[in-house]
Structure formats: C-alpha cells, structure tokens
Amino acid sequence: MPALFPPLFVDRVPREDRRLLRLRMALRALARRLLRGLAPLLAALPVPAAWAQARVPDPGAVVRQVVERGNEFRRSQGQAPLAPEARLAAAARGFADLLADTDRFGHDADGRSPSQRATAAGYGWCMVAENLALEGSSAGFESAELAQDLVDGWIQSPGHRRNLLAADATQTGVAIAYSPRSDRWYAVQMFGRPASDRITFDITNRSTTAVSYRVGDRSWPLTPGMRRTDQTCGATDVEVALPGQPPLALHPRDGTHFRIEAAQGRLRVGGE
C-alpha cells in the first residue's frame, strides 16, 4: 500500500518548528493505525463497477465475429456471404493502426482512398468499399459485445448498410485497433471484388435507331451500326433504353455478345 504521507527529511529544523514536526509525525502514526484497523472492513466492501478492471476484447475474436455477423445479415437480405481475403485484411489492419495511433477518423485520414490502400496491399480490384467505426466504454467490451455493436451500428446507417449488402462484393477484410490515448476502439471493414471477376461483354446496335445503355452510374450512346465493348463487376445489371419501352435489364456473363435489332416494328435485344 503506498504511503499516505511522504517521508519527512529533517535537517537543521529551527527550534520553534520542532513541536509542529512532532505533531505531524504523531498524526501520521495515528493514520497508519487507523488504516490497519479498517483494512478488513474495506476489503469486505463490494467494488463499484466503475472501479472494476475494464474488460478487454480479443481482437482476433472480434474480427471473426464481425465477418460472421455481417454474413448473417447478408444472408437474411438475400445476398451471398463474403469470403475473408488476406490482402484486404492487411489494408484494413494498416489503416486501423493508423487511426488508433493518431486518433484521426475518416476515410482519407492517411491521405489515400480505400481503393488506393487496397492497391498498396497488393489487391487487384474490380470494386472496393469501406466501413469505419469507433467505439468506447469506460467498462470495456467483451469480444462478442464489441462485434455486435460494430455491425449493428453499420446496419442502422444507410451508407454503411449499403456497403454491407453490396451485391458486387465477394470478399472482405476486417481489423480493429485500440487507442490508449482516447480509450477507443477503431474498426475498419473493407469490401472487394477481385479484378479477375470482372465481366467483359459487347453490345451492337444493328437497328437504324439511336439507343443508349447504362452500366451502374455510367451511360453510353449506341448510334446505328455502333458496337461497344464494356466491363462490369459481375452483379451490376446492364440496362438498355429503347424508344417507347421501359428500361430493359440485361445480365451479362463474361464474353456475352448483345445485339439490338428491329423486329415487327419494335426493337428487341438478343444475346449469345
């Protein structure tokens, strides 16, 4: 037990101060006797929760459970689960460590974008997305509790929920890191689809009418006789806008050839 009073060093104490010094020493001795008598009573008292040792989550367990809970949510919404990917995990780990080291928070906290961090980790991508979160509690966290808080928070946020359910994503990497300075846990989840899963298709307008098609948020014109080769990240639909008809959704596979032709007074789309 640390001493309640610092030790007194006496060196040429003036006579008029010696009585005060003896009084201080007597009081210190009395305090020690009182503490010895109260020690059994103090030991029997319950320790307030706020004084208890904070719970410390296991980062590896949290990472695994974030992936599992995220995949459970994807399945419940009709999406395929994501496979853990080592290079995405490395990118997430490096960024989580930086956030914890600096207590900066944002997708550009290191001056780079999520896709740039994925590229730097050696991940060749067709698409990349990223979720961030921070959590703090004076009582600490159990591993399952922290994982649930992270995933639930993302589910309740429209933008993060969209990333969790991204139809184009097939892989993921997760990391968490702790900042002793702010007593916060930083979490990073990256979503990706590898470049090897990119789908290449072409579309030819064999009619005499100008049309257009869209891939994601990109739109392209197709004048009569024009042929275009394009790419998509697999799950993204291709939409063709034909005059007088609602947009037509196409589902290309790698190497599909689409053609737009006139038949019986209207345009139609065929594929092979």
N, C-alpha and C positions, 0 to 999 in steps of 0.2 A: 504494500500500500504506500503511495507516495506521501511524503511528509506534508502536514498541513501548513507548516511554517518553515521558512528557510532557516538554515543553521545560522547562529549568531557568532560572529568573529569579534573578539574583544581585544582591543589594542589601545592602551593608554586612554581608558574611558575616564572622563572627568568625574570627580568625587560626587558632584551633585546629580550625575546621571546614573550612578550605580544602583540606587534604590529602584529606579524605573527599570533598569536591566533585570534586577532580581524579580521584580513583579512580572515582567514578560516571560521569564523562564518558568516561573511558577504557573502562570496561566497555560503555557504550552504543555507542561506536565499534566495539568488537570484535564486538558483537552484530550490528551492521549489516553488517560484512564477512562474518560467517558466513552471514547470510541471503542476501546476494548470491551466495555460493558454492553454497548449497543450492538456490537458486531453480530451476535447470534440472532437478535431481533431483525436486523436489516437483511440478513441472509434469508430469513423466512418469508420476507415480503415478496409478492409477485412482481416480476419485472414488466413495466409498461411495454406495450407492443412497439411503441416508437423507439424504445431503448434496445429492443432485441436486435440481434445481429441481422443485417439485411440479407434476404435470400438472393442467391446468385445463380442465374440460369446457366446452363451448359450451352455454349454457342453452337456446337455441333448438333445437339438435340433440337435446338430452336430452328436451325436451318432445315433439318429433315422435316420437322413438323410444319413449317411454313409451306414447303413444297407439297406435303401430303394434304394439308387443309386447302391449299389453293386448287389442287387437282380434284378434291372432293367437290368444291364449288363449281369447277368447270363441268364435271360430270352431271351435277344437278341442273346445269343450264344447257345440257346437250352438246358440250364441247369435249374434244378428246383431251386426255391428260398430257401434261408436259413432261419430257424426259430431262433429268439433270444433265448439264453439259459443263465439262471441266473448264473450258476457256471462258464461258460466260460467268462461271463461279469465280474464276480468278479476277475478271474485270470487276465483278461486284465486290469482292473482298478488298481489292486495292482501293476502290472508291469509298467503301465503308470505313476503312482505316483512316483515310484522309479526312473524312467528315468528323470522325471521333478525335483525331489529332488536332484539328483546327476549330472544331465546333462551328464550322460553316455549314450551311444547309441549302442545297439547291442542285439542280441537275447539271449546272455549269460551275460548280464550286471549285473544280480544278482547271477551269478554262477550256474544257473539252465537252463534247456532246456524248450521250450514251453510245452512239454508233462509233464514234472515234475511240472510246475506251474499249469497245468490243474488238475493233480492228487492231488496236495496240496489243490486245491479249491474244491475237492470232486467230480470231473468229471471223471467217468469211461469211458474210451475212446477206440474206435477201431482205429481211426486216429485223429491226431491233426496237424494243421499247423498254422502259424502265419505271419502276415504282420506288419511291423513297418514303421513309417514315422515321420518326424518333419517338421514343417512349422513356418516361422517367417516373420513378416512385421511390419515396423515402423508405418504403418497406421492401424494396427489391421485387423480383419476379421469380416465380417458378418457370421452368422452361416451357411447359405447355401453356401457361398463362400468357407469357410474352408472345409466343407464336400466335395464339388466338387473337390477342389484342391487335397485332400487326395485320393479320389477314382480315379481321372484322373491320378495321379502320379503312382498309383499301376497298372492301366490298361496299362500304357506305359512301365512298367518294366516287362520283360519276366517272371522272377521268381514270382513276386507278382501277375501278371496276372494269372499264373498257379494256384496259391492258390485261387484266386477269383473264378476260374472256376472249382475247384476240384470237380470231379463227385462223389467222395466218401463222401464229406462233406454234412451234412444235417442241421447243427446248427452253430451259430456264437455268438460271444460276442465282443463288441467294447467299448473302453474307450479312453478319451483324458485327458491330464493334462498339466497345464501351468507352465513354469519355469520363475519366475520374473528375475532371475539372467541372463539368456541368452535371454529373451524375445522370447521364442519359445514354440510352442505347440507340445507335443508329442502324437502320436496316436498309438494304438495297436488294431489290429483286429485278433481274434482267430477263427479258423475254426475247426469243430469237427464232428465226428460221434460217437454216444454212443456205449458202449460195447454191449448193448442189441440188437443192429442192426447187430452184427457180424453174418455172414452166415457160417454154418458148412456143409461140403459135403464130400463125399468119392469117390474115383476112383480106379477101379480094372482092372488090365491088365490080361485078360483071353486068350490072344494070346500067341504065342511062340516067339514073337519078343520083344526085349527091346525097350521101348519108353521113353519119358520124358514129363513133363508138367510144366507150369510156372504160378505162381500167382504173379502179379506185377513184382518186380525185383528178385523174388526167383524162382529157378528152381530145380526140383526134378526128379530123375530117377524112372522108373517103370519097373522092370525086370519081366519076365514072371511069372504069378501067384501072383504078388505082389499087395497088397491093401494098400492105404493110406487114412487117414482122414485129412482134411485140413480146414482152415478157410480163409475167405476173408471179406473185408469191403464193401460188397454189390455191388457197381457199378464196381468194378475191374473185368475185364474179366479174365477167365482162358483159357490158350492156351495149346493145346496138339500138340506135334511134332511127326508126324507119318512118317515113312520112305517113301520117294518118293512123299510126298504130302505137300502142303503149310500148315503152322500152322493153326490149327482149333480152333476157338474161341468158348468157352462154356460159358453159362450164368447160373450159379447155383443159385438155391433157397435153403433156409435152409432145410437141410435134403435130398438133391438130391443125388442119387447114380448113378455114371457114370461107364460104363464098356466098355472096349476096346476089340473088338472081330475081328476075321478074317472072311471075307465073300467074296466069289467069287474072291479069290486071292488077296484081299487087306484088309487093316484094316479099321474099322469104329468104331465110338463112339456112344453108346446109353446111354440113361438116364431114370431114373424113380424116 
